[in-house]
Amino acid sequence: MPATSTARTVRSADGTTIAYHTTGTGPDLMIVPGALSDAADFAGLAEVLAGTFTVHTVQRRGRRGSGPLGPGYGIEAECADLAAVRAATGARYVFGHSFGGLVTLEAARRDPGFDKVAVYEPGVSVDGLIPTDWIPPARRFLARGRPIDAFATFSIATGPSAARRNPRWLMAAILRLAFRGEKRAKVVELLEPALHEHAEVGRLDNSYPNYREVSADVLLMTGGRSDLAHVGPSTARLAEVLPSSRVLTFPKLNHFGPHHRGETEVAAALTTFLLDINN
């Protein structure tokens, strides 16, 4: 029987409403989704974890139920949002995926209240390996009412090797077939926030030495079938600078494992790490 989820809201430091969805019983754990995703995408992972944890899945700003990015948007606002949710829930554990992993690491270095942090292929750019030169053309496509072309531009620049080999017209055709109805509507809605989020990724390129300030124990998670260019270098750099970390690779999962076919496996690893099972 699916666990019941309750929607709650808090006010961030700048007054923005931030929603989060709570389910389960046990120690409090926050989940932070990445770009082009929201709390609903992590409902499966939250459900698996709900038997062991009280899970609070953050609906990051720029998504339905939460307020807009705002004119002063930046990583500082994202960190303030997590701080507000942590204050409301008392959570000392946090898991972040992709861009949400970057937000999680940034929040953890500012807030010593997190005891344990897990990130799955965080959007930490090293030597420009997460490109941002796609943002201006994607923004032009959005301005001209061509969101699928903007999505194709994003996918070719930041996606796996199979996507990077495609010309834009073919990528757009593939995405039109793969994303329809509500699924397409959500992606289109999240494209504009994704531009701003990736601009922050670019601004923070090679800032990974800052994570020496993270006091929490950190689990760095990767997918063995992920071929994103930044994953290997960023994982290596993070392992070097984080005061307390370990690396765990899931051989059968790709970048989207935490919310696509890997929920049970990721949940089991999180439970082992967070509760110090077999440690």
C-alpha positions in Angstrom: 0.0 0.0 0.0 1.5 3.4 -1.0 2.6 5.6 1.8 0.5 8.7 2.4 2.2 12.0 1.5 1.4 15.3 3.2 2.1 18.7 1.5 3.5 21.4 3.7 5.0 24.9 3.1 7.6 27.1 4.7 8.8 30.7 4.1 12.4 31.0 2.9 14.6 33.9 4.1 13.5 36.1 1.2 9.8 35.4 1.8 9.4 32.8 -1.0 7.0 30.0 -0.3 8.8 26.6 -0.5 6.6 23.5 -0.5 7.8 20.0 0.6 6.1 16.6 0.7 6.3 14.5 3.8 5.8 10.7 4.1 6.9 7.9 6.4 8.1 7.4 9.9 11.6 7.5 11.4 14.6 9.8 11.3 14.0 12.9 9.2 15.5 12.9 5.7 15.3 15.6 3.0 15.4 14.8 -0.7 16.5 17.6 -3.1 15.5 17.1 -6.8 17.6 18.3 -9.7 17.0 20.4 -12.8 13.9 19.5 -15.0 12.5 17.5 -12.1 10.4 18.1 -9.1 9.1 16.3 -5.9 6.7 14.1 -7.9 9.6 12.5 -9.8 11.0 11.3 -6.4 7.8 9.9 -5.1 8.9 6.4 -5.8 12.2 6.8 -3.9 10.4 8.5 -1.0 7.9 5.6 -0.8 10.6 3.0 -0.6 12.4 5.1 2.1 9.2 5.8 4.0 9.3 2.5 6.0 12.5 3.7 7.7 12.6 7.5 7.5 10.3 10.5 7.6 11.0 11.7 4.1 10.6 15.4 3.2 10.9 15.9 -0.6 11.6 19.5 -1.4 9.7 21.2 -4.2 12.4 23.6 -5.1 11.6 27.2 -6.1 10.4 27.7 -9.6 8.1 24.6 -9.4 4.4 24.3 -8.8 3.4 24.8 -5.2 6.6 26.8 -4.5 7.3 30.4 -5.3 9.2 31.7 -8.4 13.0 31.8 -8.7 12.9 35.5 -8.0 15.0 38.4 -9.3 17.9 37.7 -6.9 18.1 34.0 -7.7 21.3 32.1 -7.0 22.7 29.2 -5.0 22.4 31.3 -1.9 18.6 31.4 -2.3 18.5 27.6 -2.8 20.5 27.1 0.3 18.2 29.4 2.3 15.3 27.3 1.1 16.9 24.1 2.4 17.7 25.8 5.7 14.0 26.8 6.0 12.8 23.2 5.4 15.5 21.8 7.8 14.4 24.3 10.5 10.8 23.2 10.1 11.5 19.4 10.0 14.6 19.1 12.1 16.1 16.9 9.4 19.8 16.1 9.9 20.0 13.8 6.8 19.8 15.0 3.2 20.0 13.5 -0.3 20.4 15.5 -3.5 20.4 14.4 -7.1 22.2 16.2 -10.0 21.7 20.0 -9.6 20.0 19.2 -6.3 23.3 17.5 -5.3 25.1 20.7 -5.9 22.5 22.6 -3.8 22.9 20.0 -1.1 26.7 20.3 -0.9 26.5 24.1 -0.9 23.8 23.9 1.9 25.9 21.5 3.9 29.0 23.7 3.9 26.9 26.6 5.2 24.9 24.6 7.7 26.7 22.3 10.2 23.3 20.9 11.3 23.5 18.2 8.6 25.1 15.1 10.1 25.0 13.0 6.9 24.8 14.0 3.2 24.4 11.8 0.2 24.6 13.1 -3.4 24.1 11.3 -6.6 26.2 12.7 -9.5 26.0 16.2 -8.2 26.2 19.1 -10.7 29.7 20.1 -9.7 31.5 21.4 -12.7 35.3 20.9 -13.0 37.2 22.7 -15.8 34.0 23.6 -17.6 32.9 20.0 -18.1 29.3 21.0 -17.5 28.9 23.4 -20.4 26.8 26.6 -20.3 27.3 27.9 -23.9 24.0 26.3 -24.8 22.1 28.7 -22.5 21.9 31.7 -24.9 20.6 29.7 -27.9 18.1 27.9 -25.7 16.9 31.2 -24.3 16.4 32.4 -27.8 14.3 29.4 -28.7 12.2 29.9 -25.6 11.6 33.6 -26.5 10.4 32.5 -30.0 8.0 30.0 -28.5 10.0 26.9 -29.5 10.5 25.1 -26.1 11.2 21.6 -27.7 14.1 23.1 -29.6 15.3 24.7 -26.4 15.0 21.3 -24.7 16.9 19.7 -27.6 19.7 22.2 -27.2 19.9 21.5 -23.5 19.9 17.7 -24.0 22.6 17.7 -26.7 24.9 19.9 -24.6 24.5 18.3 -21.2 23.2 14.8 -21.9 24.8 11.4 -22.4 26.9 10.6 -25.5 23.9 9.2 -27.4 22.2 12.6 -27.1 25.4 14.6 -27.9 25.8 12.9 -31.2 22.4 14.0 -32.5 21.8 17.1 -34.7 19.2 19.4 -33.1 16.4 18.6 -35.5 16.7 14.9 -34.8 16.9 15.5 -31.0 13.8 17.7 -31.1 11.9 15.0 -33.0 13.0 12.3 -30.5 11.9 14.5 -27.6 8.5 15.3 -29.2 7.8 11.5 -29.3 9.2 10.8 -25.8 7.6 13.7 -24.0 3.9 14.2 -24.5 0.9 15.5 -22.5 1.6 16.3 -18.9 5.1 15.0 -19.1 5.9 17.5 -21.8 4.1 20.3 -20.1 6.2 19.9 -17.0 9.5 19.9 -18.8 8.4 23.0 -20.7 7.5 24.7 -17.5 10.9 23.8 -15.9 13.1 24.9 -18.9 13.3 28.5 -17.8 14.4 27.6 -14.2 16.9 25.1 -15.7 18.6 28.0 -17.6 19.2 29.9 -14.4 20.2 26.8 -12.5 22.8 25.9 -15.0 24.1 29.5 -15.1 24.8 28.9 -11.4 26.6 25.7 -12.2 28.8 27.6 -14.6 29.4 30.4 -12.1 30.6 27.8 -9.5 32.9 26.0 -11.9 36.1 24.8 -10.1 34.8 26.0 -6.8 34.9 22.4 -5.4 37.7 23.3 -2.9 35.0 25.1 -0.9 33.7 21.7 0.1 36.5 21.3 2.5 34.2 23.2 4.8 31.5 20.4 4.8 31.6 18.9 8.3 29.1 16.1 7.5 29.9 12.6 6.5 29.3 12.4 2.7 28.3 9.6 0.4 29.2 10.2 -3.2 27.0 8.1 -5.5 27.5 7.5 -9.2 25.9 5.3 -11.9 28.1 2.8 -13.7 26.1 3.4 -16.9 26.3 7.2 -16.7 28.6 8.6 -19.3 28.2 12.3 -18.4 31.6 14.0 -18.9 31.7 15.7 -15.5 30.9 12.8 -13.3 34.3 11.1 -13.0 36.4 14.3 -12.5 34.0 15.9 -10.1 33.7 12.7 -8.0 37.5 12.4 -7.8 37.9 16.1 -6.8 35.1 15.9 -4.2 36.6 12.7 -2.7 39.9 14.6 -2.4 38.6 17.7 -0.7 35.7 16.5 1.5 36.9 15.8 5.0 34.8 12.6 5.4 33.5 10.9 2.3 33.2 7.6 0.5 32.2 6.7 -3.1 29.6 4.2 -4.1 28.9 3.2 -7.7 25.8 1.4 -8.9 26.9 -0.6 -11.9 23.5 -1.0 -13.6 22.2 2.6 -13.1 22.6 5.7 -15.2 22.3 9.4 -14.2 18.6 9.1 -13.6 18.8 6.0 -11.3 17.3 7.6 -8.2 14.0 8.2 -9.9 14.1 5.8 -12.8 14.5 2.1 -12.2 17.0 2.4 -9.3 14.8 3.6 -6.5 15.0 0.3 -4.5 18.8 0.0 -4.9 19.5 3.7 -4.1 17.1 3.5 -1.1 18.9 0.5 0.3 22.3 2.2 0.0 21.0 5.4 1.6 19.6 3.4 4.5 22.9 1.6 5.1 24.8 4.8 5.0 22.5 7.0 7.1 21.9 4.4 9.8 25.5 3.1 9.9 24.4 -0.4 9.0 27.4 -2.7 8.6 29.8 0.2 9.2 
